[in-house]
Amino acid sequence: MCWGQKGFGTCAPGGDGDSFTSMTVHIETERLIFREWKDEDRAPFARMNGDPIVMEYLPRSLDEAASNKLVDRFQEHFDRCGYGLYAVELKETGQFAGFVGLNNVEFKADFTPATELAWRLDYEFWGKGYGSEAARAALEHGLKKLKLKEIVSFTVHDNARSIHLMEKIGMKRDEKGGFDYPSLRAGHPLGRFVLYRS
């Protein structure tokens, strides 16, 4: 789901460095375009990051400054690795819908180093199949184009919507991979996380 990590680890653990594509390469699906971030994306992204519905399973909502820093980190990841979290645009309307893509997990856990499939869409785009369409394309891009050996995804144990999406695109739950998110205090209401693998 992407928690707005403070940094990103080394690029493409287990991948083939020669297969990286630059951020100028767009990815398209039937209804969506994944593209570089634009300045005009920042305002709707900040509004989205302040929405308690969108941010329900994240530690906190983000103000405008924190949201903009997150975009800057996304760009830095692209600049360093050649892949990352794309802005998602609807083909039909040109609307900014959120993000999807791949980023490197920076914290230490039994499954790291790893590359994570992550997404976040604005509430108005939920329930229309955009999330699974975007996530499936990003997963395929990572495995087939970037030649990553494995991609993971994780979420709070009771986030049924995200769990359903991961299963819908064919990811498999690692039954022994559950973990407590390192930056959360013990007993945090978000609780334990589940881990899925490609």
MARBA-3410 file (N, C-alpha, C, O; in Angstrom, 1 decimal):
198
0.8,-1.2,0.0,0.0,0.0,0.0,0.8,1.3,0.0,0.3,2.3,-0.3 ~ 2.1,1.1,0.3,3.0,2.3,0.4,2.7,3.2,1.6,1.7,3.9,1.6 ~ 3.5,3.2,2.5,3.3,3.9,3.8,4.1,5.3,3.8,4.2,5.9,4.9 ~ 4.6,5.7,2.7,5.4,7.0,2.7,6.7,6.9,3.5,7.0,7.6,4.4 ~ 7.5,5.9,3.1,8.7,5.6,3.8,9.7,6.8,3.7,9.6,7.6,2.7
10.5,6.9,4.7,11.4,8.1,4.7,12.6,7.9,3.7,13.2,8.9,3.3 ~ 12.8,6.7,3.2,13.9,6.5,2.3,13.6,5.2,1.5,12.6,4.5,1.8 ~ 14.4,4.9,0.6,14.2,3.7,-0.2,15.5,2.9,-0.2,16.6,3.6,-0.3 ~ 15.5,1.6,-0.2,16.7,0.8,-0.2,17.4,0.8,-1.6,17.1,1.6,-2.4 ~ 18.3,-0.2,-1.7,19.0,-0.3,-2.9,18.1,-0.8,-4.0,17.0,-1.3,-3.7
18.4,-0.6,-5.3,17.5,-0.8,-6.4,17.4,-2.3,-6.7,18.4,-3.0,-6.8 ~ 16.2,-2.7,-7.1,15.9,-4.0,-7.7,16.7,-5.2,-7.1,17.5,-5.8,-7.7 ~ 16.4,-5.5,-5.8,17.0,-6.7,-5.2,16.6,-7.9,-6.0,15.4,-8.2,-6.2 ~ 17.5,-8.6,-6.5,17.2,-9.8,-7.3,16.9,-9.5,-8.7,16.6,-10.4,-9.5 ~ 17.0,-8.3,-9.2,16.6,-7.9,-10.5,17.8,-7.8,-11.4,19.0,-8.0,-11.0
17.6,-7.5,-12.7,18.6,-7.3,-13.7,18.7,-5.9,-14.0,17.9,-5.3,-14.6 ~ 19.9,-5.3,-13.5,20.0,-3.8,-13.7,20.0,-3.3,-15.1,19.6,-2.2,-15.3 ~ 20.3,-4.2,-16.0,20.3,-3.8,-17.4,18.9,-3.6,-18.0,18.7,-3.1,-19.1 ~ 17.9,-4.1,-17.2,16.5,-4.1,-17.7,15.8,-2.8,-17.3,14.6,-2.7,-17.6 ~ 16.4,-1.9,-16.5,15.7,-0.8,-16.0,15.2,0.1,-17.2,15.8,0.2,-18.2
14.0,0.6,-17.0,13.5,1.6,-18.0,13.4,3.0,-17.3,13.3,3.0,-16.0 ~ 13.5,4.0,-18.0,13.5,5.3,-17.4,12.0,5.7,-17.2,11.1,5.1,-17.7 ~ 11.9,6.8,-16.4,10.5,7.2,-16.0,9.8,7.8,-17.2,8.6,7.9,-17.2 ~ 10.5,8.1,-18.3,9.9,8.7,-19.5,9.1,7.6,-20.2,8.3,7.9,-21.1 ~ 9.3,6.3,-19.9,8.5,5.3,-20.5,7.2,5.1,-19.7,7.2,4.8,-18.5
6.1,5.4,-20.4,4.8,5.3,-19.8,4.3,3.8,-19.9,4.7,3.1,-20.8 ~ 3.4,3.5,-19.0,2.7,2.2,-19.1,1.2,2.5,-19.3,0.7,3.4,-18.7 ~ 0.6,1.8,-20.2,-0.8,2.0,-20.5,-1.6,0.7,-20.3,-1.1,-0.4,-20.6 ~ -2.8,0.8,-19.7,-3.7,-0.3,-19.7,-4.9,0.1,-20.5,-4.9,1.1,-21.2 ~ -6.0,-0.7,-20.4,-7.2,-0.4,-21.2,-7.7,1.0,-20.9,-8.2,1.7,-21.7
-7.7,1.4,-19.6,-8.3,2.6,-19.1,-7.4,3.6,-18.5,-7.8,4.7,-18.2 ~ -6.1,3.2,-18.3,-5.2,4.0,-17.4,-3.9,4.3,-18.1,-3.5,3.5,-19.0 ~ -3.3,5.4,-17.7,-1.9,5.7,-18.1,-1.1,5.9,-16.9,-1.5,6.6,-16.0 ~ 0.1,5.3,-16.8,1.0,5.5,-15.7,2.1,6.4,-16.3,2.6,6.1,-17.3 ~ 2.3,7.5,-15.6,3.2,8.5,-16.2,4.0,9.2,-15.1,3.8,8.9,-13.9
4.9,10.1,-15.5,5.7,10.9,-14.5,4.8,11.8,-13.8,3.7,12.2,-14.3 ~ 5.2,12.3,-12.7,4.4,13.2,-11.9,4.6,14.6,-12.4,5.6,15.0,-12.9 ~ 3.5,15.4,-12.4,3.4,16.8,-12.8,3.1,17.7,-11.6,2.5,17.2,-10.6 ~ 3.5,18.9,-11.7,3.2,19.8,-10.6,1.7,19.9,-10.3,1.3,20.1,-9.1 ~ 0.9,19.8,-11.3,-0.5,19.9,-11.1,-1.1,18.7,-10.4,-2.3,18.7,-10.0
-0.3,17.6,-10.3,-0.8,16.5,-9.5,-0.7,16.7,-8.0,-1.4,16.0,-7.2 ~ 0.1,17.6,-7.6,0.3,17.8,-6.2,-0.9,18.2,-5.3,-1.1,17.6,-4.3 ~ -1.7,19.1,-5.9,-2.9,19.5,-5.1,-3.9,18.3,-4.9,-4.3,18.1,-3.8 ~ -4.3,17.6,-6.0,-5.2,16.5,-5.8,-4.6,15.4,-5.0,-5.3,14.7,-4.2 ~ -3.3,15.2,-5.1,-2.7,14.2,-4.3,-2.7,14.5,-2.8,-2.9,13.7,-1.9
-2.4,15.8,-2.5,-2.5,16.3,-1.1,-3.9,16.1,-0.5,-4.1,15.7,0.6 ~ -4.9,16.5,-1.3,-6.3,16.3,-0.9,-6.6,14.9,-0.6,-7.2,14.6,0.4 ~ -6.1,14.0,-1.5,-6.3,12.6,-1.3,-5.7,12.1,0.0,-6.2,11.3,0.7 ~ -4.4,12.5,0.2,-3.7,12.1,1.4,-4.2,12.7,2.7,-3.9,12.2,3.8 ~ -5.1,13.6,2.6,-5.8,14.2,3.8,-7.2,13.6,4.0,-7.8,13.9,5.0
-7.6,12.7,3.2,-8.9,12.0,3.3,-8.9,10.9,4.2,-8.1,9.9,4.0 ~ -9.6,10.9,5.3,-9.6,9.8,6.3,-10.0,8.5,5.7,-9.6,7.4,6.2 ~ -10.8,8.5,4.7,-11.3,7.2,4.1,-10.1,6.6,3.3,-9.8,5.4,3.5 ~ -9.5,7.4,2.5,-8.3,6.9,1.7,-7.2,6.4,2.7,-6.5,5.4,2.4 ~ -7.0,7.1,3.8,-5.9,6.9,4.7,-6.2,6.0,5.8,-5.4,5.9,6.8
-7.3,5.3,5.8,-7.8,4.5,7.0,-6.8,3.6,7.5,-6.7,3.4,8.7 ~ -6.1,2.9,6.6,-5.2,1.8,7.1,-3.7,2.3,7.0,-2.8,1.5,7.0 ~ -3.5,3.6,7.0,-2.2,4.2,7.1,-2.0,4.9,8.4,-3.0,5.2,9.0 ~ -0.8,5.0,8.9,-0.6,5.6,10.3,-1.2,6.9,10.5,-1.7,7.2,11.6 ~ -1.2,7.8,9.5,-1.8,9.1,9.7,-2.1,9.8,8.3,-1.5,9.4,7.3
-2.9,10.7,8.3,-3.2,11.5,7.1,-2.0,12.5,7.0,-1.2,12.8,7.9 ~ -1.8,12.9,5.7,-0.7,13.8,5.4,-1.2,15.2,5.1,-2.2,15.4,4.4 ~ -0.5,16.2,5.6,-0.8,17.6,5.2,-0.1,17.9,3.9,0.6,17.0,3.3 ~ -0.3,19.1,3.3,0.2,19.4,2.0,1.7,19.2,1.9,2.3,18.7,1.0 ~ 2.4,19.7,2.9,3.9,19.7,2.9,4.4,18.2,2.9,5.3,17.9,2.2
3.8,17.4,3.8,4.2,16.0,3.8,3.9,15.3,2.5,4.7,14.4,2.1 ~ 2.8,15.6,2.0,2.4,15.0,0.7,3.3,15.4,-0.4,3.7,14.5,-1.2 ~ 3.7,16.6,-0.5,4.7,17.1,-1.5,6.1,16.4,-1.3,6.7,16.1,-2.3 ~ 6.5,16.2,-0.1,7.7,15.5,0.2,7.7,14.1,-0.3,8.7,13.5,-0.8 ~ 6.5,13.5,-0.2,6.3,12.1,-0.7,6.5,12.0,-2.2,7.1,11.1,-2.7
5.9,13.0,-2.9,6.1,13.1,-4.3,7.6,13.2,-4.7,8.1,12.6,-5.6 ~ 8.3,14.1,-3.9,9.7,14.3,-4.2,10.5,13.0,-4.0,11.4,12.7,-4.7 ~ 10.1,12.2,-3.0,10.8,10.9,-2.7,10.5,10.0,-3.9,11.3,9.2,-4.3 ~ 9.2,10.0,-4.4,8.9,9.1,-5.5,9.8,9.5,-6.7,10.4,8.6,-7.3 ~ 10.0,10.8,-6.9,10.9,11.2,-8.1,12.3,10.8,-7.8,13.0,10.3,-8.8
12.8,10.9,-6.6,14.2,10.5,-6.3,14.4,9.0,-6.5,15.4,8.6,-7.0 ~ 13.4,8.2,-6.2,13.5,6.8,-6.4,13.6,6.5,-7.9,14.4,5.6,-8.3 ~ 12.7,7.2,-8.7,12.8,7.0,-10.2,14.2,7.4,-10.7,14.8,6.7,-11.5 ~ 14.7,8.5,-10.2,16.0,9.0,-10.7,17.1,8.0,-10.4,18.0,7.8,-11.2 ~ 17.0,7.4,-9.2,18.1,6.4,-8.8,17.9,5.1,-9.4,18.9,4.4,-9.7
16.7,4.6,-9.5,16.4,3.2,-9.9,15.9,3.0,-11.3,16.0,1.9,-11.8 ~ 15.2,4.0,-11.9,14.6,3.9,-13.2,13.3,3.3,-13.1,12.6,3.1,-14.2 ~ 12.7,3.0,-12.0,11.4,2.6,-11.8,10.9,3.1,-10.4,11.7,3.6,-9.6 ~ 9.6,3.0,-10.2,9.1,3.6,-9.0,7.5,3.7,-9.0,6.9,2.8,-9.6 ~ 7.0,4.7,-8.3,5.6,4.9,-8.2,5.1,5.9,-9.1,5.4,7.1,-9.0
4.4,5.5,-10.2,3.9,6.4,-11.2,2.6,7.1,-10.8,1.8,6.6,-10.0 ~ 2.4,8.3,-11.3,1.1,8.9,-11.2,0.1,8.2,-12.2,0.5,7.8,-13.3 ~ -1.1,7.9,-11.8,-2.1,7.2,-12.6,-3.1,8.3,-13.1,-3.6,9.1,-12.3 ~ -3.3,8.2,-14.4,-4.2,9.1,-15.1,-5.3,8.3,-15.8,-5.0,7.3,-16.5 ~ -6.5,8.8,-15.8,-7.6,8.1,-16.6,-7.5,8.5,-18.0,-7.4,9.7,-18.3
-7.4,7.5,-18.9,-7.3,7.9,-20.3,-8.5,8.7,-20.8,-8.3,9.7,-21.6 ~ -9.7,8.4,-20.4,-10.9,9.0,-21.0,-11.0,10.5,-20.6,-11.4,11.3,-21.4 ~ -10.6,10.8,-19.4,-10.8,12.2,-18.9,-9.5,13.0,-18.6,-9.5,14.2,-18.4 ~ -8.4,12.3,-18.5,-7.1,12.9,-18.1,-7.0,13.2,-16.6,-6.1,13.8,-16.2 ~ -8.0,12.7,-15.8,-8.0,13.0,-14.4,-6.8,12.2,-13.7,-6.5,11.1,-14.0
-6.2,12.9,-12.7,-5.3,12.2,-11.8,-6.1,11.4,-10.8,-7.0,11.8,-10.2 ~ -5.7,10.1,-10.7,-6.4,9.2,-9.9,-5.7,8.7,-8.7,-6.3,8.1,-7.7 ~ -4.3,8.8,-8.7,-3.5,8.3,-7.5,-2.2,7.8,-8.0,-1.6,8.4,-9.0 ~ -1.7,6.8,-7.4,-0.4,6.2,-7.9,-0.4,4.7,-7.8,-1.2,4.1,-7.2 ~ 0.5,4.1,-8.6,0.7,2.7,-8.6,2.2,2.5,-9.0,2.7,3.3,-9.8
2.8,1.4,-8.6,4.1,1.1,-9.1,4.9,0.2,-8.1,4.3,-0.5,-7.3 ~ 6.2,0.4,-8.2,7.1,-0.5,-7.4,8.1,0.4,-6.6,8.6,1.3,-7.2 ~ 8.3,0.1,-5.4,9.3,0.8,-4.6,10.0,-0.2,-3.7,9.5,-1.3,-3.4 ~ 11.2,0.1,-3.3,12.0,-0.8,-2.5,11.7,-0.6,-1.0,11.6,0.5,-0.5 ~ 11.6,-1.7,-0.3,11.3,-1.7,1.1,12.5,-1.3,1.8,13.5,-2.0,1.7
12.4,-0.3,2.6,13.6,0.2,3.3,13.8,-0.4,4.7,15.0,-0.5,5.2 ~ 12.8,-0.9,5.3,13.0,-1.4,6.7,13.4,-2.9,6.7,13.3,-3.6,5.7 ~ 14.0,-3.3,7.8,14.5,-4.7,7.9,13.4,-5.6,8.4,12.7,-5.3,9.4 ~ 13.2,-6.7,7.7,12.3,-7.7,8.0,12.8,-9.0,7.5,13.7,-9.1,6.7 ~ 12.1,-10.1,7.8,12.5,-11.4,7.3,12.5,-11.5,5.8,13.3,-12.3,5.2
11.6,-10.7,5.1,11.5,-10.8,3.7,12.3,-9.8,2.9,12.2,-9.7,1.7 ~ 13.0,-8.9,3.6,13.8,-7.9,2.9,15.2,-8.3,2.8,15.7,-9.1,3.6 ~ 15.9,-7.7,1.8,15.5,-6.7,0.8,14.5,-7.2,-0.2,14.4,-8.4,-0.5 ~ 13.6,-6.3,-0.5,12.5,-6.6,-1.4,12.0,-5.4,-2.1,12.2,-4.3,-1.7 ~ 11.3,-5.7,-3.2,10.6,-4.6,-4.0,9.1,-4.8,-3.8,8.5,-5.9,-3.9
8.4,-3.7,-3.4,7.0,-3.8,-3.1,6.1,-3.2,-4.2,6.5,-2.2,-4.8 ~ 5.0,-3.9,-4.5,4.0,-3.4,-5.3,3.1,-2.5,-4.4,2.6,-3.0,-3.4 ~ 2.9,-1.3,-4.8,2.1,-0.4,-4.0,1.2,0.5,-4.8,1.4,0.7,-6.0 ~ 0.1,0.9,-4.2,-0.9,1.7,-4.9,-1.7,2.5,-3.9,-1.7,2.2,-2.7 ~ -2.3,3.6,-4.4,-3.2,4.4,-3.6,-4.0,5.2,-4.6,-3.5,6.0,-5.4
-5.3,5.0,-4.6,-6.2,5.7,-5.5,-7.2,6.5,-4.7,-7.5,6.2,-3.6 ~ -7.6,7.7,-5.3,-8.6,8.5,-4.6,-9.9,7.8,-4.5,-10.2,6.9,-5.3 ~ -10.7,8.1,-3.5,-11.9,7.4,-3.1,-12.9,7.3,-4.3,-13.6,6.3,-4.5 ~ -13.0,8.4,-5.1,-14.0,8.4,-6.2,-13.7,7.4,-7.2,-14.6,7.1,-8.1 ~ -12.5,6.8,-7.2,-12.1,5.8,-8.2,-12.2,4.3,-7.7,-11.8,3.4,-8.3
-12.6,4.2,-6.4,-12.8,2.9,-5.8,-14.0,2.2,-6.4,-14.9,2.8,-6.9 ~ -13.9,0.8,-6.4,-15.1,0.0,-6.8,-15.3,0.0,-8.3,-16.4,-0.5,-8.7 ~ -14.4,0.4,-9.1,-14.5,0.4,-10.5,-13.5,-0.5,-11.2,-13.4,-0.5,-12.5 ~ -12.7,-1.2,-10.5,-11.7,-2.1,-11.0,-10.4,-1.4,-11.4,-9.6,-2.1,-12.0 ~ -10.3,-0.1,-11.1,-9.1,0.6,-11.5,-7.9,0.1,-10.7,-6.8,-0.1,-11.2
-8.1,-0.2,-9.4,-7.0,-0.7,-8.6,-6.4,-2.0,-9.1,-5.2,-2.1,-9.2 ~ -7.2,-2.9,-9.3,-6.7,-4.2,-9.8,-6.1,-4.1,-11.2,-5.1,-4.8,-11.5 ~ -6.7,-3.3,-12.1,-6.2,-3.1,-13.4,-4.8,-2.5,-13.3,-3.9,-2.9,-14.0 ~ -4.6,-1.5,-12.4,-3.3,-0.8,-12.3,-2.3,-1.7,-11.6,-1.2,-1.8,-12.1 ~ -2.7,-2.4,-10.6,-1.7,-3.2,-9.8,-1.3,-4.4,-10.7,-0.1,-4.8,-10.7
-2.2,-5.0,-11.5,-1.8,-6.1,-12.3,-0.8,-5.7,-13.4,0.2,-6.4,-13.6 ~ -1.0,-4.5,-14.0,0.0,-4.0,-15.0,1.3,-3.7,-14.3,2.3,-4.0,-15.0 ~ 1.3,-3.1,-13.1,2.6,-2.8,-12.5,3.3,-4.1,-12.1,4.6,-4.1,-12.2 ~ 2.6,-5.1,-11.6,3.2,-6.3,-11.3,3.8,-7.0,-12.5,5.0,-7.5,-12.5 ~ 3.1,-7.0,-13.6,3.6,-7.6,-14.9,4.8,-6.8,-15.4,5.8,-7.5,-15.8
4.8,-5.5,-15.3,5.9,-4.7,-15.7,7.2,-5.1,-14.9,8.3,-5.2,-15.4 ~ 7.0,-5.2,-13.6,8.2,-5.6,-12.7,8.7,-6.9,-13.0,10.0,-7.1,-13.0 ~ 7.9,-7.9,-13.2,8.3,-9.3,-13.4,8.9,-9.5,-14.9,9.9,-10.2,-15.0 ~ 8.2,-8.9,-15.8,8.5,-9.2,-17.2,9.5,-8.2,-17.8,10.4,-8.6,-18.6 ~ 9.3,-7.0,-17.6,10.2,-5.9,-18.2,11.4,-5.7,-17.3,12.5,-5.6,-17.8
11.2,-5.5,-16.0,12.3,-5.2,-15.1,13.0,-6.5,-14.7,14.1,-6.5,-14.1 ~ 12.4,-7.6,-14.9,13.0,-9.0,-14.6,13.3,-9.1,-13.1,14.3,-9.7,-12.8 ~ 12.4,-8.6,-12.3,12.6,-8.8,-10.8,12.2,-10.3,-10.6,11.2,-10.8,-11.1 ~ 12.9,-10.9,-9.7,12.7,-12.3,-9.4,11.4,-12.5,-8.5,10.7,-13.5,-8.6 ~ 11.1,-11.5,-7.7,9.9,-11.5,-6.8,9.5,-10.1,-6.5,10.3,-9.2,-6.4
8.2,-10.0,-6.3,7.6,-8.7,-5.8,6.7,-9.1,-4.7,6.0,-10.1,-4.7 ~ 6.7,-8.2,-3.6,5.9,-8.5,-2.5,4.9,-7.3,-2.4,5.0,-6.3,-3.0 ~ 3.9,-7.6,-1.6,2.9,-6.5,-1.2,2.4,-6.9,0.2,2.4,-8.0,0.6 ~ 2.1,-5.8,1.0,1.7,-6.1,2.4,0.7,-5.0,2.8,0.6,-3.9,2.2 ~ -0.1,-5.4,3.8,-1.1,-4.5,4.3,-1.5,-4.9,5.7,-1.2,-6.0,6.1
-2.3,-4.1,6.3,-2.8,-4.4,7.7,-3.7,-5.6,7.6,-4.4,-5.8,6.6 ~ -3.7,-6.4,8.6,-4.3,-7.8,8.5,-5.8,-7.7,8.3,-6.3,-8.7,7.7 ~ -6.5,-6.6,8.6,-7.9,-6.6,8.4,-8.3,-5.6,7.2,-9.5,-5.3,7.1 ~ -7.4,-5.3,6.4,-7.7,-4.4,5.2,-8.2,-5.3,4.1,-7.5,-5.7,3.2 ~ -9.5,-5.7,4.2,-10.0,-6.7,3.3,-10.0,-6.2,1.8,-9.8,-7.0,0.9
-10.1,-4.9,1.6,-10.1,-4.4,0.2,-8.8,-4.7,-0.5,-8.7,-5.1,-1.6 ~ -7.7,-4.3,0.2,-6.3,-4.5,-0.3,-6.0,-6.0,-0.4,-5.4,-6.4,-1.4 ~ -6.4,-6.8,0.6,-6.1,-8.2,0.5,-6.8,-8.8,-0.7,-6.3,-9.6,-1.4 ~ -8.1,-8.4,-0.9,-8.8,-8.9,-2.1,-8.1,-8.6,-3.4,-8.0,-9.4,-4.3 ~ -7.6,-7.3,-3.5,-6.9,-6.9,-4.7,-5.7,-7.8,-4.9,-5.5,-8.2,-6.1
-4.9,-8.0,-3.9,-3.7,-8.8,-4.1,-4.0,-10.2,-4.5,-3.3,-10.7,-5.4 ~ -5.1,-10.8,-4.0,-5.4,-12.1,-4.4,-6.0,-12.1,-5.8,-5.8,-13.1,-6.5 ~ -6.7,-11.1,-6.1,-7.4,-11.0,-7.5,-6.3,-10.9,-8.6,-6.6,-11.5,-9.7 ~ -5.2,-10.3,-8.3,-4.1,-10.2,-9.3,-3.2,-11.4,-9.3,-2.2,-11.5,-10.0 ~ -3.5,-12.4,-8.4,-2.7,-13.6,-8.4,-1.5,-13.7,-7.4,-0.8,-14.7,-7.5
-1.4,-12.7,-6.5,-0.4,-12.8,-5.5,-0.8,-13.8,-4.4,-2.0,-14.0,-4.2 ~ 0.1,-14.5,-3.8,-0.1,-15.5,-2.8,0.3,-15.1,-1.4,1.4,-14.5,-1.2 ~ -0.6,-15.4,-0.5,-0.2,-15.0,0.9,0.8,-15.9,1.4,0.8,-17.2,1.3 ~ 1.8,-15.3,2.1,2.9,-16.1,2.8,2.4,-16.3,4.2,2.4,-15.3,5.0 ~ 1.9,-17.4,4.5,1.2,-17.7,5.8,2.1,-17.5,7.0,1.7,-17.2,8.1
3.4,-17.6,6.7,4.4,-17.5,7.8,5.1,-16.1,7.7,6.0,-15.8,8.5 ~ 4.6,-15.2,6.8,5.3,-14.0,6.6,4.7,-12.8,7.4,5.2,-11.7,7.2 ~ 3.7,-13.0,8.2,3.1,-11.9,8.9,4.1,-11.2,9.8,5.0,-11.8,10.3 ~ 4.0,-9.9,9.9,5.0,-9.1,10.7,4.3,-7.9,11.3,3.3,-7.4,10.9 ~ 5.0,-7.3,12.3,4.6,-6.1,12.9,5.4,-5.0,12.2,6.6,-5.1,12.2
4.8,-3.9,11.8,5.5,-2.9,11.1,6.5,-2.2,12.0,6.1,-1.7,13.1 ~ 7.7,-2.1,11.6,8.8,-1.7,12.6,8.6,-0.4,13.2,9.0,-0.2,14.3 ~ 8.1,0.6,12.4,8.0,2.0,13.0,6.8,2.2,13.9,6.6,3.3,14.4 ~ 5.9,1.2,14.0,4.7,1.4,14.8,5.0,0.8,16.2,5.6,-0.2,16.4 ~ 4.5,1.5,17.2,4.7,1.0,18.6,3.9,-0.3,18.8,2.9,-0.6,18.2
4.4,-1.0,19.8,3.7,-2.3,20.2,2.2,-2.0,20.6,2.0,-1.0,21.3 ~ 1.3,-2.8,20.1,-0.1,-2.6,20.4,-0.8,-1.5,19.6,-1.9,-1.1,19.9 ~ -0.1,-1.0,18.5,-0.7,0.0,17.7,-2.0,-0.5,17.1,-2.1,-1.7,16.7 ~ -3.1,0.3,17.0,-4.4,-0.2,16.5,-4.3,-0.8,15.1,-5.2,-1.6,14.7 ~ -3.3,-0.4,14.3,-3.3,-1.0,12.9,-2.8,-2.4,13.0,-3.1,-3.2,12.0
-2.2,-2.8,14.1,-1.9,-4.2,14.3,-0.9,-4.9,13.4,0.0,-4.2,12.8 ~ -1.2,-6.1,13.2,-0.2,-7.0,12.4,-0.5,-6.9,10.9,-1.6,-6.6,10.5 ~ 0.6,-7.1,10.2,0.5,-7.0,8.7,0.6,-8.4,8.1,1.2,-9.3,8.6 ~ -0.1,-8.5,6.9,0.0,-9.8,6.1,0.9,-9.5,4.9,1.0,-8.4,4.4 ~ 1.6,-10.5,4.5,2.6,-10.4,3.4,2.1,-11.3,2.2,1.8,-12.5,2.4
2.1,-10.7,1.1,1.8,-11.5,-0.2,3.0,-11.4,-1.1,3.8,-10.5,-1.1 ~ 3.2,-12.5,-1.9,4.3,-12.6,-2.8,3.8,-12.9,-4.2,2.7,-13.5,-4.4 ~ 4.6,-12.5,-5.2,4.2,-12.7,-6.6,4.4,-14.2,-7.0,4.1,-14.6,-8.1
END
